[in-house]
Amino acid sequence: MANIMKMADDGLLRSAGPVVSQGTLSDIVVFRPGDFDAARKLMGEDPSVQSGALRIEAHHWWSAAHVLPWE
């Protein structure tokens, strides 16, 4: 979690948080628009991912302009 907080403090994230579901998805991290591969690399450096506790599943996410509160 400290790594996610650091990325947020560095201005790299738009949002992050847990998912409440019965499935295997546990958290969602939304990066600022930019380099998709760089975002995957940053998540790959997270200690929870490196330890095997979490697995990355990266997707492009598109939304209409001004739909999300941070746009």
PDB file of N, CA, C, O and CB in Angstrom:
ATOM      1  N   MET A   1       0.815  -1.190   0.000  1.00  0.00           N
ATOM      2  CA  MET A   1       0.000   0.000   0.000  1.00  0.00           C
ATOM      3  C   MET A   1       0.867   1.266   0.000  1.00  0.00           C
ATOM      4  O   MET A   1       0.481   2.287  -0.569  1.00  0.00           O
ATOM      5  CB  MET A   1      -0.931  -0.009   1.202  1.00  0.00           C
ATOM      6  N   ALA A   2       2.028   1.191   0.636  1.00  0.00           N
ATOM      7  CA  ALA A   2       2.912   2.361   0.681  1.00  0.00           C
ATOM      8  C   ALA A   2       3.356   2.765  -0.719  1.00  0.00           C
ATOM      9  O   ALA A   2       3.489   3.953  -1.016  1.00  0.00           O
ATOM     10  CB  ALA A   2       4.139   2.074   1.558  1.00  0.00           C
ATOM     11  N   ASN A   3       3.586   1.774  -1.579  1.00  0.00           N
ATOM     12  CA  ASN A   3       4.001   2.069  -2.951  1.00  0.00           C
ATOM     13  C   ASN A   3       2.884   2.792  -3.706  1.00  0.00           C
ATOM     14  O   ASN A   3       3.151   3.739  -4.446  1.00  0.00           O
ATOM     15  CB  ASN A   3       4.394   0.769  -3.690  1.00  0.00           C
ATOM     16  N   ILE A   4       1.646   2.359  -3.528  1.00  0.00           N
ATOM     17  CA  ILE A   4       0.503   3.010  -4.173  1.00  0.00           C
ATOM     18  C   ILE A   4       0.376   4.443  -3.662  1.00  0.00           C
ATOM     19  O   ILE A   4       0.132   5.361  -4.445  1.00  0.00           O
ATOM     20  CB  ILE A   4      -0.810   2.217  -3.908  1.00  0.00           C
ATOM     21  N   MET A   5       0.537   4.636  -2.372  1.00  0.00           N
ATOM     22  CA  MET A   5       0.452   5.989  -1.797  1.00  0.00           C
ATOM     23  C   MET A   5       1.565   6.883  -2.347  1.00  0.00           C
ATOM     24  O   MET A   5       1.335   8.066  -2.600  1.00  0.00           O
ATOM     25  CB  MET A   5       0.534   5.930  -0.251  1.00  0.00           C
ATOM     26  N   LYS A   6       2.764   6.334  -2.535  1.00  0.00           N
ATOM     27  CA  LYS A   6       3.863   7.121  -3.095  1.00  0.00           C
ATOM     28  C   LYS A   6       3.555   7.529  -4.531  1.00  0.00           C
ATOM     29  O   LYS A   6       3.801   8.670  -4.921  1.00  0.00           O
ATOM     30  CB  LYS A   6       5.179   6.328  -3.039  1.00  0.00           C
ATOM     31  N   MET A   7       3.012   6.589  -5.325  1.00  0.00           N
ATOM     32  CA  MET A   7       2.655   6.930  -6.698  1.00  0.00           C
ATOM     33  C   MET A   7       1.576   8.012  -6.727  1.00  0.00           C
ATOM     34  O   MET A   7       1.599   8.891  -7.589  1.00  0.00           O
ATOM     35  CB  MET A   7       2.177   5.681  -7.451  1.00  0.00           C
ATOM     36  N   ALA A   8       0.641   7.949  -5.796  1.00  0.00           N
ATOM     37  CA  ALA A   8      -0.401   8.986  -5.711  1.00  0.00           C
ATOM     38  C   ALA A   8       0.224  10.325  -5.335  1.00  0.00           C
ATOM     39  O   ALA A   8      -0.096  11.350  -5.936  1.00  0.00           O
ATOM     40  CB  ALA A   8      -1.491   8.593  -4.676  1.00  0.00           C
ATOM     41  N   ASP A   9       1.106  10.321  -4.353  1.00  0.00           N
ATOM     42  CA  ASP A   9       1.781  11.556  -3.929  1.00  0.00           C
ATOM     43  C   ASP A   9       2.624  12.142  -5.055  1.00  0.00           C
ATOM     44  O   ASP A   9       2.768  13.360  -5.159  1.00  0.00           O
ATOM     45  CB  ASP A   9       2.665  11.288  -2.703  1.00  0.00           C
ATOM     46  N   ASP A  10       3.183  11.273  -5.901  1.00  0.00           N
ATOM     47  CA  ASP A  10       4.001  11.722  -7.037  1.00  0.00           C
ATOM     48  C   ASP A  10       3.145  12.194  -8.217  1.00  0.00           C
ATOM     49  O   ASP A  10       3.679  12.648  -9.229  1.00  0.00           O
ATOM     50  CB  ASP A  10       4.923  10.592  -7.494  1.00  0.00           C
ATOM     51  N   GLY A  11       1.815  12.088  -8.085  1.00  0.00           N
ATOM     52  CA  GLY A  11       0.917  12.555  -9.130  1.00  0.00           C
ATOM     53  C   GLY A  11       0.756  11.594 -10.298  1.00  0.00           C
ATOM     54  O   GLY A  11       0.297  11.997 -11.367  1.00  0.00           O
ATOM     55  N   LEU A  12       1.128  10.327 -10.112  1.00  0.00           N
ATOM     56  CA  LEU A  12       1.043   9.355 -11.196  1.00  0.00           C
ATOM     57  C   LEU A  12      -0.328   8.702 -11.313  1.00  0.00           C
ATOM     58  O   LEU A  12      -0.691   8.201 -12.377  1.00  0.00           O
ATOM     59  CB  LEU A  12       2.082   8.296 -11.004  1.00  0.00           C
ATOM     60  N   LEU A  13      -1.093   8.707 -10.216  1.00  0.00           N
ATOM     61  CA  LEU A  13      -2.381   8.027 -10.188  1.00  0.00           C
ATOM     62  C   LEU A  13      -3.543   8.999 -10.230  1.00  0.00           C
ATOM     63  O   LEU A  13      -3.432  10.142  -9.787  1.00  0.00           O
ATOM     64  CB  LEU A  13      -2.486   7.165  -8.960  1.00  0.00           C
ATOM     65  N   ARG A  14      -4.639   8.539 -10.758  1.00  0.00           N
ATOM     66  CA  ARG A  14      -5.904   9.272 -10.692  1.00  0.00           C
ATOM     67  C   ARG A  14      -6.751   8.743  -9.552  1.00  0.00           C
ATOM     68  O   ARG A  14      -7.453   9.505  -8.887  1.00  0.00           O
ATOM     69  CB  ARG A  14      -6.672   9.166 -12.023  1.00  0.00           C
ATOM     70  N   SER A  15      -6.687   7.442  -9.326  1.00  0.00           N
ATOM     71  CA  SER A  15      -7.501   6.829  -8.288  1.00  0.00           C
ATOM     72  C   SER A  15      -6.954   5.441  -7.989  1.00  0.00           C
ATOM     73  O   SER A  15      -6.287   4.834  -8.827  1.00  0.00           O
ATOM     74  CB  SER A  15      -8.992   6.758  -8.714  1.00  0.00           C
ATOM     75  N   ALA A  16      -7.238   4.947  -6.801  1.00  0.00           N
ATOM     76  CA  ALA A  16      -6.867   3.581  -6.429  1.00  0.00           C
ATOM     77  C   ALA A  16      -7.721   3.170  -5.247  1.00  0.00           C
ATOM     78  O   ALA A  16      -8.077   3.997  -4.407  1.00  0.00           O
ATOM     79  CB  ALA A  16      -5.344   3.468  -6.088  1.00  0.00           C
ATOM     80  N   GLY A  17      -8.042   1.905  -5.188  1.00  0.00           N
ATOM     81  CA  GLY A  17      -8.810   1.429  -4.055  1.00  0.00           C
ATOM     82  C   GLY A  17      -9.232  -0.012  -4.206  1.00  0.00           C
ATOM     83  O   GLY A  17      -9.051  -0.624  -5.259  1.00  0.00           O
ATOM     84  N   PRO A  18      -9.803  -0.551  -3.131  1.00  0.00           N
ATOM     85  CA  PRO A  18     -10.222  -1.952  -3.143  1.00  0.00           C
ATOM     86  C   PRO A  18     -11.512  -2.146  -3.929  1.00  0.00           C
ATOM     87  O   PRO A  18     -12.290  -1.214  -4.132  1.00  0.00           O
ATOM     88  CB  PRO A  18     -10.403  -2.459  -1.720  1.00  0.00           C
ATOM     89  N   VAL A  19     -11.712  -3.378  -4.360  1.00  0.00           N
ATOM     90  CA  VAL A  19     -12.937  -3.783  -5.035  1.00  0.00           C
ATOM     91  C   VAL A  19     -13.686  -4.713  -4.089  1.00  0.00           C
ATOM     92  O   VAL A  19     -13.120  -5.678  -3.577  1.00  0.00           O
ATOM     93  CB  VAL A  19     -12.638  -4.481  -6.417  1.00  0.00           C
ATOM     94  N   VAL A  20     -14.942  -4.422  -3.864  1.00  0.00           N
ATOM     95  CA  VAL A  20     -15.760  -5.269  -3.007  1.00  0.00           C
ATOM     96  C   VAL A  20     -16.522  -6.234  -3.917  1.00  0.00           C
ATOM     97  O   VAL A  20     -17.499  -5.861  -4.566  1.00  0.00           O
ATOM     98  CB  VAL A  20     -16.744  -4.413  -2.113  1.00  0.00           C
ATOM     99  N   SER A  21     -16.057  -7.471  -3.947  1.00  0.00           N
ATOM    100  CA  SER A  21     -16.701  -8.475  -4.789  1.00  0.00           C
ATOM    101  C   SER A  21     -16.351  -9.860  -4.282  1.00  0.00           C
ATOM    102  O   SER A  21     -15.509 -10.028  -3.400  1.00  0.00           O
ATOM    103  CB  SER A  21     -16.278  -8.315  -6.265  1.00  0.00           C
ATOM    104  N   GLN A  22     -17.009 -10.834  -4.851  1.00  0.00           N
ATOM    105  CA  GLN A  22     -16.730 -12.229  -4.520  1.00  0.00           C
ATOM    106  C   GLN A  22     -15.710 -12.838  -5.477  1.00  0.00           C
ATOM    107  O   GLN A  22     -15.321 -13.994  -5.313  1.00  0.00           O
ATOM    108  CB  GLN A  22     -18.018 -13.045  -4.545  1.00  0.00           C
ATOM    109  N   GLY A  23     -15.272 -12.068  -6.478  1.00  0.00           N
ATOM    110  CA  GLY A  23     -14.348 -12.578  -7.480  1.00  0.00           C
ATOM    111  C   GLY A  23     -12.899 -12.484  -7.042  1.00  0.00           C
ATOM    112  O   GLY A  23     -12.596 -12.290  -5.865  1.00  0.00           O
ATOM    113  N   THR A  24     -12.014 -12.627  -8.013  1.00  0.00           N
ATOM    114  CA  THR A  24     -10.583 -12.601  -7.722  1.00  0.00           C
ATOM    115  C   THR A  24      -9.991 -11.201  -7.809  1.00  0.00           C
ATOM    116  O   THR A  24      -8.839 -11.000  -7.425  1.00  0.00           O
ATOM    117  CB  THR A  24      -9.851 -13.517  -8.668  1.00  0.00           C
ATOM    118  N   LEU A  25     -10.752 -10.228  -8.306  1.00  0.00           N
ATOM    119  CA  LEU A  25     -10.269  -8.859  -8.409  1.00  0.00           C
ATOM    120  C   LEU A  25     -10.250  -8.234  -7.019  1.00  0.00           C
ATOM    121  O   LEU A  25     -11.257  -8.269  -6.312  1.00  0.00           O
ATOM    122  CB  LEU A  25     -11.152  -8.025  -9.380  1.00  0.00           C
ATOM    123  N   SER A  26      -9.102  -7.658  -6.615  1.00  0.00           N
ATOM    124  CA  SER A  26      -9.003  -7.107  -5.261  1.00  0.00           C
ATOM    125  C   SER A  26      -8.870  -5.589  -5.234  1.00  0.00           C
ATOM    126  O   SER A  26      -9.392  -4.941  -4.327  1.00  0.00           O
ATOM    127  CB  SER A  26      -7.830  -7.718  -4.551  1.00  0.00           C
ATOM    128  N   ASP A  27      -8.181  -5.015  -6.215  1.00  0.00           N
ATOM    129  CA  ASP A  27      -7.940  -3.574  -6.221  1.00  0.00           C
ATOM    130  C   ASP A  27      -7.931  -3.059  -7.650  1.00  0.00           C
ATOM    131  O   ASP A  27      -7.651  -3.798  -8.594  1.00  0.00           O
ATOM    132  CB  ASP A  27      -6.610  -3.234  -5.518  1.00  0.00           C
ATOM    133  N   ILE A  28      -8.242  -1.783  -7.788  1.00  0.00           N
ATOM    134  CA  ILE A  28      -8.126  -1.114  -9.081  1.00  0.00           C
ATOM    135  C   ILE A  28      -7.230   0.104  -8.893  1.00  0.00           C
ATOM    136  O   ILE A  28      -7.383   0.863  -7.937  1.00  0.00           O
ATOM    137  CB  ILE A  28      -9.535  -0.705  -9.651  1.00  0.00           C
ATOM    138  N   VAL A  29      -6.302   0.275  -9.813  1.00  0.00           N
ATOM    139  CA  VAL A  29      -5.409   1.435  -9.819  1.00  0.00           C
ATOM    140  C   VAL A  29      -5.587   2.125 -11.167  1.00  0.00           C
ATOM    141  O   VAL A  29      -5.394   1.507 -12.214  1.00  0.00           O
ATOM    142  CB  VAL A  29      -3.896   1.020  -9.572  1.00  0.00           C
ATOM    143  N   VAL A  30      -5.953   3.397 -11.142  1.00  0.00           N
ATOM    144  CA  VAL A  30      -6.173   4.160 -12.368  1.00  0.00           C
ATOM    145  C   VAL A  30      -5.046   5.179 -12.493  1.00  0.00           C
ATOM    146  O   VAL A  30      -4.921   6.090 -11.674  1.00  0.00           O
ATOM    147  CB  VAL A  30      -7.579   4.864 -12.365  1.00  0.00           C
ATOM    148  N   PHE A  31      -4.230   5.013 -13.527  1.00  0.00           N
ATOM    149  CA  PHE A  31      -3.120   5.930 -13.768  1.00  0.00           C
ATOM    150  C   PHE A  31      -3.577   7.114 -14.595  1.00  0.00           C
ATOM    151  O   PHE A  31      -4.590   7.049 -15.291  1.00  0.00           O
ATOM    152  CB  PHE A  31      -1.967   5.210 -14.467  1.00  0.00           C
ATOM    153  N   ARG A  32      -2.834   8.178 -14.514  1.00  0.00           N
ATOM    154  CA  ARG A  32      -3.064   9.330 -15.391  1.00  0.00           C
ATOM    155  C   ARG A  32      -2.849   8.877 -16.833  1.00  0.00           C
ATOM    156  O   ARG A  32      -2.097   7.932 -17.074  1.00  0.00           O
ATOM    157  CB  ARG A  32      -2.111  10.533 -15.027  1.00  0.00           C
ATOM    158  N   PRO A  33      -3.487   9.524 -17.777  1.00  0.00           N
ATOM    159  CA  PRO A  33      -3.245   9.163 -19.179  1.00  0.00           C
ATOM    160  C   PRO A  33      -1.762   9.299 -19.511  1.00  0.00           C
ATOM    161  O   PRO A  33      -1.082  10.204 -19.027  1.00  0.00           O
ATOM    162  CB  PRO A  33      -4.090  10.050 -20.128  1.00  0.00           C
ATOM    163  N   GLY A  34      -1.283   8.400 -20.330  1.00  0.00           N
ATOM    164  CA  GLY A  34       0.129   8.459 -20.695  1.00  0.00           C
ATOM    165  C   GLY A  34       0.614   7.124 -21.203  1.00  0.00           C
ATOM    166  O   GLY A  34      -0.077   6.453 -21.970  1.00  0.00           O
ATOM    167  N   ASP A  35       1.776   6.744 -20.787  1.00  0.00           N
ATOM    168  CA  ASP A  35       2.463   5.561 -21.274  1.00  0.00           C
ATOM    169  C   ASP A  35       1.955   4.302 -20.564  1.00  0.00           C
ATOM    170  O   ASP A  35       2.232   4.085 -19.385  1.00  0.00           O
ATOM    171  CB  ASP A  35       3.976   5.709 -21.080  1.00  0.00           C
ATOM    172  N   PHE A  36       1.213   3.487 -21.299  1.00  0.00           N
ATOM    173  CA  PHE A  36       0.637   2.255 -20.750  1.00  0.00           C
ATOM    174  C   PHE A  36       1.721   1.316 -20.241  1.00  0.00           C
ATOM    175  O   PHE A  36       1.589   0.749 -19.156  1.00  0.00           O
ATOM    176  CB  PHE A  36      -0.210   1.545 -21.808  1.00  0.00           C
ATOM    177  N   ASP A  37       2.787   1.146 -21.009  1.00  0.00           N
ATOM    178  CA  ASP A  37       3.876   0.245 -20.599  1.00  0.00           C
ATOM    179  C   ASP A  37       4.579   0.747 -19.343  1.00  0.00           C
ATOM    180  O   ASP A  37       4.991  -0.051 -18.502  1.00  0.00           O
ATOM    181  CB  ASP A  37       4.893   0.090 -21.732  1.00  0.00           C
ATOM    182  N   ALA A  38       4.719   2.066 -19.212  1.00  0.00           N
ATOM    183  CA  ALA A  38       5.339   2.631 -18.007  1.00  0.00           C
ATOM    184  C   ALA A  38       4.474   2.355 -16.781  1.00  0.00           C
ATOM    185  O   ALA A  38       4.996   2.063 -15.705  1.00  0.00           O
ATOM    186  CB  ALA A  38       5.561   4.151 -18.172  1.00  0.00           C
ATOM    187  N   ALA A  39       3.170   2.445 -16.938  1.00  0.00           N
ATOM    188  CA  ALA A  39       2.254   2.156 -15.822  1.00  0.00           C
ATOM    189  C   ALA A  39       2.370   0.692 -15.409  1.00  0.00           C
ATOM    190  O   ALA A  39       2.415   0.387 -14.217  1.00  0.00           O
ATOM    191  CB  ALA A  39       0.789   2.486 -16.212  1.00  0.00           C
ATOM    192  N   ARG A  40       2.420  -0.209 -16.378  1.00  0.00           N
ATOM    193  CA  ARG A  40       2.587  -1.640 -16.067  1.00  0.00           C
ATOM    194  C   ARG A  40       3.916  -1.883 -15.358  1.00  0.00           C
ATOM    195  O   ARG A  40       3.989  -2.686 -14.428  1.00  0.00           O
ATOM    196  CB  ARG A  40       2.510  -2.494 -17.360  1.00  0.00           C
ATOM    197  N   LYS A  41       4.965  -1.190 -15.796  1.00  0.00           N
ATOM    198  CA  LYS A  41       6.279  -1.345 -15.157  1.00  0.00           C
ATOM    199  C   LYS A  41       6.227  -0.872 -13.702  1.00  0.00           C
ATOM    200  O   LYS A  41       6.763  -1.534 -12.813  1.00  0.00           O
ATOM    201  CB  LYS A  41       7.361  -0.555 -15.938  1.00  0.00           C
ATOM    202  N   LEU A  42       5.585   0.267 -13.463  1.00  0.00           N
ATOM    203  CA  LEU A  42       5.460   0.776 -12.095  1.00  0.00           C
ATOM    204  C   LEU A  42       4.722  -0.218 -11.202  1.00  0.00           C
ATOM    205  O   LEU A  42       5.132  -0.456 -10.066  1.00  0.00           O
ATOM    206  CB  LEU A  42       4.730   2.124 -12.093  1.00  0.00           C
ATOM    207  N   MET A  43       3.647  -0.791 -11.706  1.00  0.00           N
ATOM    208  CA  MET A  43       2.903  -1.763 -10.906  1.00  0.00           C
ATOM    209  C   MET A  43       3.724  -3.033 -10.689  1.00  0.00           C
ATOM    210  O   MET A  43       3.625  -3.668  -9.639  1.00  0.00           O
ATOM    211  CB  MET A  43       1.568  -2.106 -11.585  1.00  0.00           C
ATOM    212  N   GLY A  44       4.530  -3.400 -11.675  1.00  0.00           N
ATOM    213  CA  GLY A  44       5.391  -4.573 -11.527  1.00  0.00           C
ATOM    214  C   GLY A  44       6.451  -4.404 -10.454  1.00  0.00           C
ATOM    215  O   GLY A  44       6.975  -5.390  -9.935  1.00  0.00           O
ATOM    216  N   GLU A  45       6.768  -3.167 -10.120  1.00  0.00           N
ATOM    217  CA  GLU A  45       7.748  -2.870  -9.079  1.00  0.00           C
ATOM    218  C   GLU A  45       7.138  -2.860  -7.684  1.00  0.00           C
ATOM    219  O   GLU A  45       7.861  -2.759  -6.693  1.00  0.00           O
ATOM    220  CB  GLU A  45       8.400  -1.541  -9.353  1.00  0.00           C
ATOM    221  N   ASP A  46       5.820  -2.962  -7.599  1.00  0.00           N
ATOM    222  CA  ASP A  46       5.152  -2.961  -6.296  1.00  0.00           C
ATOM    223  C   ASP A  46       5.568  -4.208  -5.514  1.00  0.00           C
ATOM    224  O   ASP A  46       5.566  -5.308  -6.066  1.00  0.00           O
ATOM    225  CB  ASP A  46       3.600  -2.907  -6.465  1.00  0.00           C
ATOM    226  N   PRO A  47       5.924  -4.051  -4.240  1.00  0.00           N
ATOM    227  CA  PRO A  47       6.361  -5.199  -3.439  1.00  0.00           C
ATOM    228  C   PRO A  47       5.327  -6.327  -3.368  1.00  0.00           C
ATOM    229  O   PRO A  47       5.705  -7.498  -3.329  1.00  0.00           O
ATOM    230  CB  PRO A  47       6.689  -4.742  -2.045  1.00  0.00           C
ATOM    231  N   SER A  48       4.049  -6.002  -3.351  1.00  0.00           N
ATOM    232  CA  SER A  48       3.017  -7.044  -3.305  1.00  0.00           C
ATOM    233  C   SER A  48       2.984  -7.859  -4.590  1.00  0.00           C
ATOM    234  O   SER A  48       2.686  -9.053  -4.563  1.00  0.00           O
ATOM    235  CB  SER A  48       1.646  -6.422  -3.054  1.00  0.00           C
ATOM    236  N   VAL A  49       3.287  -7.223  -5.704  1.00  0.00           N
ATOM    237  CA  VAL A  49       3.344  -7.927  -6.985  1.00  0.00           C
ATOM    238  C   VAL A  49       4.615  -8.760  -7.042  1.00  0.00           C
ATOM    239  O   VAL A  49       4.586  -9.916  -7.464  1.00  0.00           O
ATOM    240  CB  VAL A  49       3.287  -6.928  -8.176  1.00  0.00           C
ATOM    241  N   GLN A  50       5.722  -8.180  -6.621  1.00  0.00           N
ATOM    242  CA  GLN A  50       6.999  -8.905  -6.662  1.00  0.00           C
ATOM    243  C   GLN A  50       6.998 -10.126  -5.746  1.00  0.00           C
ATOM    244  O   GLN A  50       7.648 -11.127  -6.048  1.00  0.00           O
ATOM    245  CB  GLN A  50       8.140  -7.975  -6.270  1.00  0.00           C
ATOM    246  N   SER A  51       6.273 -10.049  -4.631  1.00  0.00           N
ATOM    247  CA  SER A  51       6.212 -11.193  -3.709  1.00  0.00           C
ATOM    248  C   SER A  51       5.251 -12.274  -4.181  1.00  0.00           C
ATOM    249  O   SER A  51       5.248 -13.385  -3.652  1.00  0.00           O
ATOM    250  CB  SER A  51       5.802 -10.725  -2.328  1.00  0.00           C
ATOM    251  N   GLY A  52       4.432 -11.944  -5.182  1.00  0.00           N
ATOM    252  CA  GLY A  52       3.449 -12.902  -5.671  1.00  0.00           C
ATOM    253  C   GLY A  52       2.104 -12.810  -4.980  1.00  0.00           C
ATOM    254  O   GLY A  52       1.188 -13.563  -5.311  1.00  0.00           O
ATOM    255  N   ALA A  53       1.965 -11.892  -4.014  1.00  0.00           N
ATOM    256  CA  ALA A  53       0.690 -11.738  -3.309  1.00  0.00           C
ATOM    257  C   ALA A  53      -0.390 -11.168  -4.226  1.00  0.00           C
ATOM    258  O   ALA A  53      -1.565 -11.507  -4.086  1.00  0.00           O
ATOM    259  CB  ALA A  53       0.865 -10.833  -2.087  1.00  0.00           C
ATOM    260  N   LEU A  54       0.004 -10.304  -5.164  1.00  0.00           N
ATOM    261  CA  LEU A  54      -0.925  -9.728  -6.134  1.00  0.00           C
ATOM    262  C   LEU A  54      -0.420  -9.984  -7.539  1.00  0.00           C
ATOM    263  O   LEU A  54       0.780 -10.152  -7.753  1.00  0.00           O
ATOM    264  CB  LEU A  54      -1.110  -8.217  -5.895  1.00  0.00           C
ATOM    265  N   ARG A  55      -1.331 -10.013  -8.490  1.00  0.00           N
ATOM    266  CA  ARG A  55      -1.012 -10.212  -9.895  1.00  0.00           C
ATOM    267  C   ARG A  55      -1.569  -9.017 -10.668  1.00  0.00           C
ATOM    268  O   ARG A  55      -2.670  -8.546 -10.382  1.00  0.00           O
ATOM    269  CB  ARG A  55      -1.598 -11.570 -10.431  1.00  0.00           C
ATOM    270  N   ILE A  56      -0.818  -8.539 -11.630  1.00  0.00           N
ATOM    271  CA  ILE A  56      -1.244  -7.400 -12.452  1.00  0.00           C
ATOM    272  C   ILE A  56      -2.119  -7.890 -13.595  1.00  0.00           C
ATOM    273  O   ILE A  56      -1.818  -8.887 -14.251  1.00  0.00           O
ATOM    274  CB  ILE A  56      -0.021  -6.625 -13.004  1.00  0.00           C
ATOM    275  N   GLU A  57      -3.198  -7.170 -13.813  1.00  0.00           N
ATOM    276  CA  GLU A  57      -4.031  -7.359 -14.995  1.00  0.00           C
ATOM    277  C   GLU A  57      -4.293  -5.948 -15.521  1.00  0.00           C
ATOM    278  O   GLU A  57      -5.114  -5.221 -14.962  1.00  0.00           O
ATOM    279  CB  GLU A  57      -5.391  -8.153 -14.669  1.00  0.00           C
ATOM    280  N   ALA A  58      -3.610  -5.566 -16.577  1.00  0.00           N
ATOM    281  CA  ALA A  58      -3.673  -4.195 -17.073  1.00  0.00           C
ATOM    282  C   ALA A  58      -4.635  -4.079 -18.249  1.00  0.00           C
ATOM    283  O   ALA A  58      -4.672  -4.940 -19.128  1.00  0.00           O
ATOM    284  CB  ALA A  58      -2.282  -3.714 -17.484  1.00  0.00           C
ATOM    285  N   HIS A  59      -5.408  -3.002 -18.248  1.00  0.00           N
ATOM    286  CA  HIS A  59      -6.381  -2.743 -19.309  1.00  0.00           C
ATOM    287  C   HIS A  59      -6.397  -1.257 -19.616  1.00  0.00           C
ATOM    288  O   HIS A  59      -6.236  -0.428 -18.720  1.00  0.00           O
ATOM    289  CB  HIS A  59      -7.798  -3.235 -18.906  1.00  0.00           C
ATOM    290  N   HIS A  60      -6.589  -0.924 -20.879  1.00  0.00           N
ATOM    291  CA  HIS A  60      -6.851   0.467 -21.243  1.00  0.00           C
ATOM    292  C   HIS A  60      -8.276   0.771 -20.814  1.00  0.00           C
ATOM    293  O   HIS A  60      -9.164  -0.067 -20.968  1.00  0.00           O
ATOM    294  CB  HIS A  60      -6.641   0.725 -22.789  1.00  0.00           C
ATOM    295  N   TRP A  61      -8.500   1.956 -20.280  1.00  0.00           N
ATOM    296  CA  TRP A  61      -9.835   2.331 -19.838  1.00  0.00           C
ATOM    297  C   TRP A  61     -10.150   3.696 -20.418  1.00  0.00           C
ATOM    298  O   TRP A  61      -9.462   4.675 -20.129  1.00  0.00           O
ATOM    299  CB  TRP A  61      -9.945   2.339 -18.279  1.00  0.00           C
ATOM    300  N   TRP A  62     -11.157   3.758 -21.212  1.00  0.00           N
ATOM    301  CA  TRP A  62     -11.553   4.995 -21.874  1.00  0.00           C
ATOM    302  C   TRP A  62     -12.843   5.503 -21.250  1.00  0.00           C
ATOM    303  O   TRP A  62     -13.720   4.717 -20.893  1.00  0.00           O
ATOM    304  CB  TRP A  62     -11.725   4.783 -23.400  1.00  0.00           C
ATOM    305  N   SER A  63     -12.953   6.810 -21.122  1.00  0.00           N
ATOM    306  CA  SER A  63     -14.224   7.399 -20.692  1.00  0.00           C
ATOM    307  C   SER A  63     -14.426   8.694 -21.461  1.00  0.00           C
ATOM    308  O   SER A  63     -13.480   9.275 -21.992  1.00  0.00           O
ATOM    309  CB  SER A  63     -14.247   7.653 -19.142  1.00  0.00           C
ATOM    310  N   ALA A  64     -15.646   9.123 -21.509  1.00  0.00           N
ATOM    311  CA  ALA A  64     -15.943  10.396 -22.166  1.00  0.00           C
ATOM    312  C   ALA A  64     -15.324  11.536 -21.364  1.00  0.00           C
ATOM    313  O   ALA A  64     -15.118  11.412 -20.156  1.00  0.00           O
ATOM    314  CB  ALA A  64     -17.476  10.602 -22.316  1.00  0.00           C
ATOM    315  N   ALA A  65     -15.035  12.622 -22.023  1.00  0.00           N
ATOM    316  CA  ALA A  65     -14.449  13.781 -21.345  1.00  0.00           C
ATOM    317  C   ALA A  65     -15.389  14.320 -20.272  1.00  0.00           C
ATOM    318  O   ALA A  65     -16.600  14.407 -20.475  1.00  0.00           O
ATOM    319  CB  ALA A  65     -14.120  14.885 -22.357  1.00  0.00           C
ATOM    320  N   HIS A  66     -14.820  14.676 -19.143  1.00  0.00           N
ATOM    321  CA  HIS A  66     -15.503  15.327 -18.020  1.00  0.00           C
ATOM    322  C   HIS A  66     -16.514  14.439 -17.317  1.00  0.00           C
ATOM    323  O   HIS A  66     -17.378  14.940 -16.598  1.00  0.00           O
ATOM    324  CB  HIS A  66     -16.192  16.557 -18.499  1.00  0.00           C
ATOM    325  N   VAL A  67     -16.422  13.127 -17.513  1.00  0.00           N
ATOM    326  CA  VAL A  67     -17.291  12.199 -16.797  1.00  0.00           C
ATOM    327  C   VAL A  67     -16.734  11.924 -15.410  1.00  0.00           C
ATOM    328  O   VAL A  67     -17.479  11.871 -14.431  1.00  0.00           O
ATOM    329  CB  VAL A  67     -17.449  10.885 -17.581  1.00  0.00           C
ATOM    330  N   LEU A  68     -15.435  11.751 -15.333  1.00  0.00           N
ATOM    331  CA  LEU A  68     -14.784  11.461 -14.070  1.00  0.00           C
ATOM    332  C   LEU A  68     -14.453  12.773 -13.348  1.00  0.00           C
ATOM    333  O   LEU A  68     -14.154  13.775 -13.998  1.00  0.00           O
ATOM    334  CB  LEU A  68     -13.507  10.618 -14.296  1.00  0.00           C
ATOM    335  N   PRO A  69     -14.504  12.773 -12.023  1.00  0.00           N
ATOM    336  CA  PRO A  69     -14.349  14.040 -11.281  1.00  0.00           C
ATOM    337  C   PRO A  69     -12.985  14.704 -11.379  1.00  0.00           C
ATOM    338  O   PRO A  69     -12.862  15.885 -11.056  1.00  0.00           O
ATOM    339  CB  PRO A  69     -14.640  13.802  -9.859  1.00  0.00           C
ATOM    340  N   TRP A  70     -11.964  13.992 -11.810  1.00  0.00           N
ATOM    341  CA  TRP A  70     -10.626  14.570 -11.871  1.00  0.00           C
ATOM    342  C   TRP A  70     -10.264  15.096 -13.244  1.00  0.00           C
ATOM    343  O   TRP A  70      -9.131  15.532 -13.446  1.00  0.00           O
ATOM    344  CB  TRP A  70      -9.618  13.557 -11.451  1.00  0.00           C
ATOM    345  N   GLU A  71     -11.175  15.070 -14.184  1.00  0.00           N
ATOM    346  CA  GLU A  71     -10.875  15.549 -15.534  1.00  0.00           C
ATOM    347  C   GLU A  71     -11.068  17.039 -15.640  1.00  0.00           C
ATOM    348  O   GLU A  71     -10.859  17.614 -16.708  1.00  0.00           O
ATOM    349  CB  GLU A  71     -11.741  14.844 -16.558  1.00  0.00           C
TER     350      GLU A  71
END
